[in-house]
């Protein structure tokens, strides 16, 4: 598990505190301030774990796609190489290319 960036939390707290500057603390109860700070902390932790989950899902998806793609390419190549008509066509092209380059 990775750690939450402290700068992100500080910025979130600064944003909430700047919102409090519009309403001076003597007007806003201390409980409201602590609730706001709790909410921003919960929000940042939630965003952090959502980010981690998205990162893991993206990584798993890429790995699975890579495996499927490799299997597909292997199947196609095996199919092509087992086809006698394809082998003959490739062999004829190679022979023709060699003969034309010699002459």
PyMOL commands that set and color helices and strands:
alter all, ss='L'
color gray80, all
select helices_A, chain A and resi 6-22+30-82+84-102
alter helices_A, ss='H'
color red, helices_A
deselect
rebuild
show_as cartoon
